[in-house]
Amino acid sequence: MECTSQFINAGSNNTPGHTRKAVILAAGMGTRMRKVDAKIALGLSQEAAANAGLKAMIPFGRPFLDYVLTPLADAGIREVCLVIGSAHNEIRDYYSRPALCTRLHLTFAVQHSPRGTADALLAAVDFVGTDSFVVLNSDNYYPPTALAALCALEAPGLAGYHRAEMLRQSNNTADRICTFAVIQTDPHGYLEAIIEKPSPDMLSALPEPVLLSMNSWRFDQRIFAACRQTRPSARGELELPDAVMISMRAFGIRYQVIACRQAVLDLSTRADIAPVAARMAELEVRL
């Protein structure tokens, strides 16, 4: 099966959509995407979006974010909050068009300064209310089966992506994948720890399959209290994985891990645009 956990199988006939809300983090500055590479030729519209650091708006016929949103609608999501920066008028203008969406209702929250993903999530607290919700990055294309499984969870959880399949199927280089956070689970399939930037020795000591976190979560409102308790990381940012670990220690929240054999596409640099474009050409947008 494509995505499995101790209690749920995303390849089965489970009806998706227990969770109807999603928060997409799109407030990043896109520093790596802004970096010009003379070897990479882009079209005028792609160049403009890359220069602005607007990874979600890089066009592949349609903006990349359209492709991220479509499988969320397929999975039963009906309300989406886009967390954007205060200067991201292009995102707000495009997604405010009244005829754009027939399956999704989009709203916006603003992260006024780039203080990290935990801080970005706090911007969506009013949107969430007391409902469960999923959280994604705006610069990753997630497998539809993983999103359906997250939406069908009855409690908090996250998707863990097989490292071997990420190496085989995604556009990520081996060097980049080695820097991704690794998930450790207990014998029952629940999150035990998140290891940021594991060393080669640590990676080699982990049992297969090694699961990677790509920031795809199912939360309830308790995560916001943990975000408020989060302190700056070594990078000086308020990190969502740190908030998750606080929620486990302080509030006893358990996160079910969905193991996924499909890969996540990553749109971080200009070198990612061509390989991602080849994948997007196969996909249909239905918002």
N, C-alpha and C positions, 0 to 999 in steps of 0.2 A: 504494500500500500504506500501511497505517496507520503502521507503525514499520519503518524500514529502516536498515541500516548497510552498510558496505563488504562484510561477509561474511555477514550474517544477515538474514532477512526474516521478521518476526514474523507476517505474514499468510500464510505458507506452511504446509506440513504438517510442519514440523520438530517432533519430539516434545519438549515442554517437560520440565523437571524434572531437568536435569543438576545443578542446585543444589537441594538439599533443605532448606536451613536459611535462616531469615530473622531479622533483628534489627530490631525496631521501637522507635524512640526515643520514649518516652512520659513522660520525666521532667521536661519543661518546667514552668515555673510558671504558664503561661497568663496572663501579665500583661495582655495586650490583651483577652483574653476576659473577665477580671474587671471591666474598666471598664464601669460601668453607663451605658446610654444610655436616657434617659427616653422616647425616641420608639419604642423597640423593645419590644414586648410578647412575653414568652415564657411557655410553660407552666411549671407548678410544678417539674417534674423537669428541664426545660431550664434554668430559672433557677438551681436548686440546683447543677447541674453547672457552669454558667458562673461562678457566684459562687466556686466552688472552683477555678476555672481548669482543670478536667478536660475539656479539649476532646475527648479520645478517648471520653469517657463521655457526651457530650451525646446524648440519645436522639432517634432518628428512627424510632420504633417499636422499634428495637433501638439499642444504643449505636453511635456512629459507627465505632468501631474494628471492630465486627463486619463492617461493609461493606468496610473496608480489608483485613481478613483473608480474606474470601471469595475474591477473585480470586487471592490468593497460593495458596490451596489448589487452585484451578482450574489454576494454572500448575505444580503438582507439588511445591510446598513442603509438607513434612510436620512440621517442627519449627520453632517460633517462640519466640524469647526476647523478652519485653517488658521493656525497660529503664525502670524506674519510679523515682519519687522515694521517699524513705523514709516519707513521709506518705501515699502513694497507696494506702491500704488498700482504697478502693472498687474500683480496678482489680484488685488481687490477689484480693479476695473474689469478684468477678463471674467472673473467668476461672479461678478454682480450682474451680468447680462441676464435679463429675465427669461429668455428663450433657450438658454444653454442647457439646463438640466430638466429632465422629466422624471427621473428616479430619485434624485438626491436633492436635499435642501441644504444649501451651504451658508454658513455664517463665518464671521471673522473675529479673532481675538488678537491683540497686539502685545508682543514682547518688546518693550521700549528700549532695552539695551541687551546685547548678546551675552547673557550671564550663564548660559548652559541649558541643557535640555530639561532639567527639573524645574528651573525657573520658567522656561517656556510653557511647560505643562500647566503651571499655576495660572497662566493667563486664561486657561479654558475652564476654570472652576465654575463659573456661572453657567456656561453652556452645559456642563455635565450634570449639575444638580445632584440628585441622588441615584442616577442611573449608572449601569455598567457601561463601559466603553472600551474601544480598542485604540491603540496609539501606534502610529507609523511615522517613518521619515518621509519627507517629500522627495528625496533624491534616490530612493530605492524602489525598484519594481519587485513586489513580493508575489510568490506563487499563489494563484487563486485558491488552491487547496489549503494552503496554510491559513489564509484569511478566513475561509469558510470554517475551518476548525476552531480558530480563535473566537469567531462570532458565536459558535455553537457551545462554547464552554459555559458552564453554569457558575464558575468561580474564577478567581484570578489565575492567569497563566501567561505563558510566552511560547513562541515558536523557537525551536532550536534546529539549526540547519546543519546537516551532515557536512563536515569539513571536506571529506573526499568528494562529495558531489558538488560542493562549491568550487573546488579546484577543477572538476571535470566540466561543469555546465555553465558556470557564470563567466562574466567578463573580467573578473578580478584576477590579478596576477598572483602567483604563489607568494611573492614577497608581501603583497598587501594583505592577503588572507592570514599570513602568519601574525599580523598585528591585531586581528579581530579578537574580541572577547570570547572566552571559552566558558561554556556552561557546565557546571558539575551538578549531578542529580543524586538524590538518595535512592535506596533500593525500590521505592514506590513510585519513582518517576516525578518527584517534586524537586524544585530548585533548591540546591544546597549552597551554591556559591557562584559568583561570576568572577572569572579571572581575567583582568585586563592585561593585554600584551604579554601572554605567557612566554616564558623562555623556551628555546628549542628542547632543552632537557626536560622541562615540565610537560611539554607537548608529547614528547616521545614516551613519557611514563604514563600518560592517560590511556585508559582502555578505549577501544573502538566500540561504537562510533564516537568520535569527538564531535560535539555539538557546538555551534557558534551562535552567539546572540547577534541579531541584526536589528535590534530595537523594534520588535513587533510584539505588542503586549495586549493582554486583556486585563483591565483594572476595574476596581470599584472606587467610590469616592474616598476611601481610606488612604489612598496613595497621596492625596493632597496634604494631609497632616505630615506624612513622611517627607514630602518635598519641602515643607516649611522648616523641617529640622535638619535638612541637608546643609553641609558646610562645603566651602570650596575645595575642589580636588587639587592635586599637584599642578594641574593645568590652570588653576584659578577659576574653574567653572563649577556650577552646581549641576551635578551629573545625575541623570535618571537612574542608572544602575545603583548608585549609592543610595538614592531614595528607596529603591526596592529592598536593598539589604536592611535599611533602617526599618522599613515596614515589617520585615520578617522578625527582626529582633524585638522591636517595641510593641508591635500589635499582633504578633503571632500569625500573620498572613502567610498562607502556603500558596506557592505558584506551581501549577501543573505545567509540565514541559511537554510540548507537542514536538515530536521528532519528525523532521521533514527532509525528504530525500531530494526535493527540488531546490533549485538555486535561486538566490536573490541577485538581481542586476543592480549594479552600483554606478551612479552618475556623479562622480566626484571631481574628475578632471576632464580636460579637453580630449585626452586620449581615450576616454570612455565613450565619447559621442558616437563615433562610427560603429563600434560593435553593438552598442545599445540600439542604434538606428536599425541595424539589421534585424534585431529581435522585434522591435516595435512594428516593423513593416508587416508582420504576420498577425497583428492584433487589431481588434475592432474596439472603437470607443463608443460607449453608450452610457451617458450620464443621466 
